[in-house]
């Protein structure tokens, strides 16, 4: 019997997994150039288990390999984004193994060639907060709640929070957030620069869709290089950054997207005064 054909991107879902992957804790759907990864453990407010870490890593790899995808949306089902690590199922004696698995998520997320939008309703706390902050854009509604809840449960910050927080809000405020574990509502998170934008509850879907559609119009390869250049900034000198930027532009100049844009620009401005 012939092997069944792999589903097309637009047909992927939790019930119809791509390739060999099975999605036990999330749903991956694709609408044109936009992939949506939805965490689907609403009974646990989408808290991360080792199983959901495995599924999320596999889904990210699948999305990264699909050249037709230009934007990724990460969200949670049931009114919560992610309530951090699932402490109910956590085996304290095997915490090191669990952390090793969780720690593969953030590099995979940040290394995606596509821009990633976190779409946040409800709780984004602990590791769930830092999962959202690792995305390129964080859009939330007025029900959203962000918190580094680690002090409340006798733990220290994880899932990249110690790296990303000072870069978003500065070291002084990062200490306050991480050492006190206070909640921030969506409006306060946006005002402090922790997230991109907070919108009224009924506008979140439209705001995310509009941003995704806009991002999808840009060249995937150039966007991937820009993401890499921005992340490298923290370790680079100015000379390093200039060298990386020049190399990226040379690579961009060989893409069909650039040649199309250049032709369009020249046609539009032909004969115009400098």
N, C-alpha and C positions, 0 to 999 in steps of 0.2 A: 504494500500500500504506500502511495506517495505521501511524503511528509506534508501536513497542511501548510498552506502559505501563511507567512507572517502577516498579521493584520496591518493595514495601513494606519498611519499616525492618527488620522481623524477618527478611527474606529476604536482606539485604545480606551479601556476602562478597567475598573476593578474586576469585572466579570470576564473580561477578554484581554488577559495580560499580554504585553509584548514579549516575544522571545520566550526564554525559559523562566522569566521572572513571574512570581505570583505576589499579588498585593493583598496581604492579610490586614493591613492597618492603614491603608491609604487608597485613594482613587486618583489615577492619572488619566486626564482627558485632554484632548487636543482640539482646538478650534482654529483652523487655518495655521498661522504662524505662532499661535500662542498656546503653550502648554500650561495646564493647571494641575498642581499637585495638592490634593486635599487630604489632610490627616483625618482619619475616620474612626476615632475612638471617643465619640462624644460622651459615653458613659463614664469615662475617666478624664473628661475635658481635654482629650487628645494628648495626655501625658505620654512622654517617651519611654518606651520599654526597649529592651535589646531587640525584640522583634520589629518594632517600628523603626528603630535605627537601621536595621538590616534592609527593610523595605524602602526606606527613604534613600539610602545610599544607592540601591539598585535602580530606583526611579530616576535619581539624578544622573546616573551613568547612562541610562536609556535616553534621557532628554539631551544630554551633551553630545551623544552620537548621532542625533537626528539633525542633519544640515538644514532641513526645512523650517526648523523652529527658531524664532528670533527673540522670543520673550517667554519668561517663566513666571507664573503666579503661584505663590505658596500660601495656603490658607488652612483653616481648620473647620470641621463640621460641627454643627450643634451649638453655635453661639460662643465658642471659645477658640482661640488660636492654638495655644499649647500651654498646659499647666506645669511645664517642667518635667523632670524625671518622675517616673511612676514609682513612688516610694513604697507602695503597697506590694509590688512584685519584686522590689529590689532585694537581692541577697547581699547583705553588708559584707559577708566574707568574700564575695566575688566582685566587690566594687571596682577593683583595679581592672578586671576584665571588661566590666560594663563601660568604664570610662574610656578604655582603649577603643571600644566600638563606637561610643558616642563621639569621640574625638575625630573620627574619620568623616563625620557629616560636614563640619564647617569648612574644611579645605575643599571638599567636593562641591559644596554650595558656592563658595567664593570663586572657584576655578571654572565654573560654568562659563562658556563663551557668551551666553545670552544674559542680558540684564534680568535681574530677579526682583519681583515686587512681592513684598509681604503684605497680605491683605488681612488686617487684624480686627476681629471682633472679640469682645470679652477678654478673658485672661490671656496674657502673654507674660508669664512669670517664671523666675528661675531660669533654667535652661531654655524654656520656651521664649523668654524675653530675648535671650542672646541668640537664639535661632532666628528670630525676626530681625534683630539688629545686624546680623551677618548678611542680610539681603541688601541689594543696591538701593532699593526704595522701600520705605515702610509707610503705607497708608492705613489709617485707622479711623474708626468711627467713634462716636461719643460714649459707646459702651466699653471701649477698650481700657484695659488696666495693665500697666507695665510695672514690674517690680523685680528686684534682685532679692528674692525671698530667702536666700541661703542662711542669713543669720538666724532666722526664725526656726530653722530645723538643724542647727548645729553644723552647718556645712560652709565651705568657702566657695567663692565664685568659680564657675566653670563654663564650659562650652564656648570658650573664646571671649567671655565677658571682660576678663582682665586686659585683653588686647584692644577690644573695640570700644569700650566705654570711655577711656581717657581720650581716644581719638575723636569721639563724637562730642563730648561735653567738657573736656578738660579734666585734669587729674583731681582738682579740688572737688568738683561735683561728682566725679566718678567715685571718690572715697565716700562721699555722703550717701550715694545710692547703694553702694556695695556693702558698706558697714552698718547702715541703719535698716536697709531692706524696705524702705517706705514705698507705698504705692504712688504711681503717677497716673493721672487720667490722661486721655488722649490729647486734650488741649494743652495740658502742661507739658507733656512729652514733646509735642510739636514746638511749643514756645522755647523750650530749652535746647532744641536741636537734636534731641534723642531720636526723633522720627521725622519723616519727610512732611507729612501733612495729616491733620485730623479734620474730618468732614462730618456733617450730620449723618445719623444712622441710615436714613433712606437714600443718601447720595453715594455711599461707599462703592456699591457695585458699578455705578456709572463712572465714578472717578477712576477706579482701577481699570475699567474697560477702555476709557479714553486714553489713559497713560500707556496702556499696553499697545493700543492701536498706533499711537504716535511712535513708540519705540520700535515697533515692527516695521516702520518705513525705512529704518536706517540699516546700513550694511552690517551684517553679523560679524564679519571678520574685523572690521574697524572698531566696532563696539567692544569686541573681545580684547583687542589690543589696548584700547583706552582703559578698560577695567584693570588689566595687568599693569599698565603704567601707573595708575593711581595707587594700587596696592603696593607697588615697589617703592613709592615715594618715601615711605617711613624708613627704609634702609638705605636709600640712595643719597649720594651727594647731588648737588645741582649738575655737576659735569656728567654724572651717571645718568641722570634724568634726561639731559639733553641728548646723550648718545642713544638711549633707548627710544626716545621720541623720533629721532632721525631715522633709526632702523625701522620703526613701525611705519613711518610715512612712506619709506621706500617700498615696503611690503604692500601697503595700501594702494600705491600707485599701479600695482599690477593687477588689481581686481577689476572685474567687469562693472561693478557698481561705481567705482571711481571714474572709469572711462565714460560711462553713460552720463554721470553727473557733469563731467568736464565738457562733453559734447553739448549737453543741454545749456550749460552756462555760456559757452562760446557762441552758440546759436542765438541765445537770447540777447547777448550783449554785442553782437557783431555790428560794427559801424558806430557803436556808442562812443561818445567822447570819454577819454580817460579822466 
